Every structure is written in structure tokens, then in C-alpha cells.
Amino acid sequence: MQIKTKTGNKLIHPTVVIHHGAEIAEDVEIGPYSVIGKDVTIGKGTIVGPHVVIDGWTSIGHGCKIYQFASIGAPPQDITYKGEKTEVIIGDNNVIREFVTIHRATTKADRKTVIGNNNTLLAYVHIAHDCKIGNNVIMANAATLAGHVAIEDYAYIGGLVAIHQFARVGAYAIIGGASAVTHDIPPYVMAVGNRAKLYGLNKIGLRRQGFSREDMESLKKAYNILFRSSFTLKDAVNKVESEMGHSTRLAHLIKFIKASKRGITREKGRRVESSEED
């Protein structure tokens, strides 16, 4: 492998090792002893701390802050992976703290591990192959995603949370610390536990994000029908659709539930409907 140390750029420490094939914007700052691989692209204003390794086919956007000992773009932890070209794509203004690991994808889906914009990944977060993270997501310390997990915008994942492969977390949901998530978490809700169960709407989070009183009342009524009534989930969805109108927030909730393949997390004591075994 051809490598070089960039000494001409005062923002890049002379101990940094950068492959000739990497593309790095002029104002990128890179700390001591970091290693940047061949097919890496780093956008303007991004700061890479010391002892960071960025490898593989990895693209990082503008204004990101990557702290010491993070590892981005390493091969997936999948025994079927044979070195094929797969990617990590990271957007703008993300904060990636110490010891975060982000793996590139397998060939089993679209070959991309994707992280959007304005996300905060705290220390020891792990994002496995083929995951899709939206925008404005916060993942607390040691939160862990297995392969093919999808996290929608504004979700909050508590510390030490582990999420099963192929599970999804809906927009504006919050998952309490040390939870084990095996089924999809709907948008707008609170969930916690091993295995995680629902505990109502994420009312504080929704208010902080500017949800209107009308939206809050609509979601509360829909939640009670979907998760606290005697209806099956299918019948509850039909009831919500037929009786409650079609607000944007409500439509997203229903669409999320209908698209579930792993099954939807329910409240404690209620039957979990799933199309797969854990």
C-alpha cells in the first residue's frame, strides 16, 4: 500500500499517515498518529482527533468532529464478507466521540452504512454494517446497533442499549438506558427494558421539538387505541385510519407500523406480534 505523511498542511500533524488516494479538504484538521486510508473523502471544516483510523470506502461530510481512537470504515463483522467494495457515508456536522466504531456495509442490501447530519454519537457507540441513521439522532455511551438497524430522525438511544439486527427505531422515540430492543420501536414513544416495552408517548421530547397541542392530542388518542385497547394491532391500525384523519405525524406512525417486519414493541403484559424469531 502506498502511503505518505502530509507535512505541508499545518492543520495536519506530521505523524499522520495518509494514503495517496485519499481526498481531504484543505481546511481539515487531523491530530497526531491518525491513519487515513486510500478511498477516504473528508469534507471541509471536519476535525479528526489523534489516533483515529478511517479506512475503506468512506465519505465524511463537512463540519464533523471526530474524537480520539474512533474507528470508521473497518470491514463488517460478518463472516460472509470477502472484501467487496462497500461504503460508509457520513453527512455533515456530526459529533463522533471517543472509541466509536462504524463499520462499512456487507453486500446483502445496498452496500452502504449511512449516517445523516447533525448526529451525536457518544463514547463507545457501535454502528454495525448496513445500518441507516437519520438526522439529529443522539446515541449515548456504549449504545450498540447490530447489522441492518434503521434509526429515524430525532431518536434518542440511551446508554448501554443493544438493538437487534433489522430492528427499527421511529422518529422522536426515546429508549431508556440498558435496554435490549428486539422489535421495532414506533415513532414518538418511550421504551425501556430487557426486552424493551412501551411506556407511553415521549411527551417531553415531543414538546421540546415543537409538536403542536393538536398533534400531541392526536398522537395520544392514537397511542391508546394502538397499544392500550383490546383490539389486535391490525384492527387498531384500521380504527385509527378510519376515525382519526390523516395528519402528517399520525400518517408516519401508521406507515411505520404497517412496514414492520420484526413486529412492533408493545406495552408490558401485551402479546408481541412478530413475523420472525429472535
Secondary structure as GFF3:
##gff-version 3
##sequence-region A 1 278
A	DSSP	beta_strand	3	4	.	.	.	ID=ss1
A	DSSP	beta_strand	17	19	.	.	.	ID=ss2
A	DSSP	beta_strand	23	24	.	.	.	ID=ss3
A	DSSP	beta_strand	29	30	.	.	.	ID=ss4
A	DSSP	beta_strand	35	36	.	.	.	ID=ss5
A	DSSP	beta_strand	40	42	.	.	.	ID=ss6
A	DSSP	beta_strand	47	48	.	.	.	ID=ss7
A	DSSP	beta_strand	53	54	.	.	.	ID=ss8
A	DSSP	beta_strand	57	60	.	.	.	ID=ss9
A	DSSP	beta_strand	65	66	.	.	.	ID=ss10
A	DSSP	beta_strand	71	74	.	.	.	ID=ss11
A	DSSP	beta_strand	87	90	.	.	.	ID=ss12
A	DSSP	beta_strand	95	96	.	.	.	ID=ss13
A	DSSP	beta_strand	101	103	.	.	.	ID=ss14
A	DSSP	beta_strand	112	115	.	.	.	ID=ss15
A	DSSP	beta_strand	120	121	.	.	.	ID=ss16
A	DSSP	beta_strand	126	127	.	.	.	ID=ss17
A	DSSP	beta_strand	132	133	.	.	.	ID=ss18
A	DSSP	beta_strand	138	139	.	.	.	ID=ss19
A	DSSP	beta_strand	144	145	.	.	.	ID=ss20
A	DSSP	beta_strand	150	151	.	.	.	ID=ss21
A	DSSP	beta_strand	156	157	.	.	.	ID=ss22
A	DSSP	beta_strand	162	163	.	.	.	ID=ss23
A	DSSP	beta_strand	168	169	.	.	.	ID=ss24
A	DSSP	beta_strand	174	175	.	.	.	ID=ss25
A	DSSP	beta_strand	180	181	.	.	.	ID=ss26
A	DSSP	beta_strand	189	193	.	.	.	ID=ss27
A	DSSP	beta_strand	196	201	.	.	.	ID=ss28
A	DSSP	alpha_helix	203	208	.	.	.	ID=ss29
A	DSSP	alpha_helix	213	228	.	.	.	ID=ss30
A	DSSP	alpha_helix	233	243	.	.	.	ID=ss31
A	DSSP	alpha_helix	248	258	.	.	.	ID=ss32
###
